[in-house]
Amino acid sequence: MKHAPGFLAIVEDAKARVKEVNVAQALDALAANSGAALIDVREESEFAAGHVSGAEHIGKGVMERDIERLHPDFKQPLYLYCGGGFRSALSADNLQKMGYESVYSVDGGWRAFLDAGAPTKKA
């Protein structure tokens, strides 16, 4: 998908501040820490069509509104993914601004999880 220049500019700005990990790093970290969370920030219809096993859905549109209720520990590791790693970087940037200390954006997102053969399921 070709993205608009304005969108790409804000993504690059966010990525300058966000910690990115690849799929292998995210899966290893999640396996090593049962307290870490994997969060799918895509639209509800995207999540329903298929998502990484064990992921919870908190859409980008409601992330800032709902995150403190769902994940009140600001030190909990949160691994965010979207379709390709852009929306998750924007969400991770905002969570860091809110005070979350261990937020990661999974580079390549859903497509990278699929390419890596990660376990998936449909809602």
Secondary structure, DSSP 4 states (H G I P E B T S, - for coil): -PPPHHHHHHHHHHHTTSEEE-HHHHHHHHHH-TT-EEEE-S-HHHHHH-EETT-EE--TTTHHHHHHHH---TTS-EEEE-SSSSHHHHHHHHHHHTT-SSEEEETTHHHHHHHTT--EE--
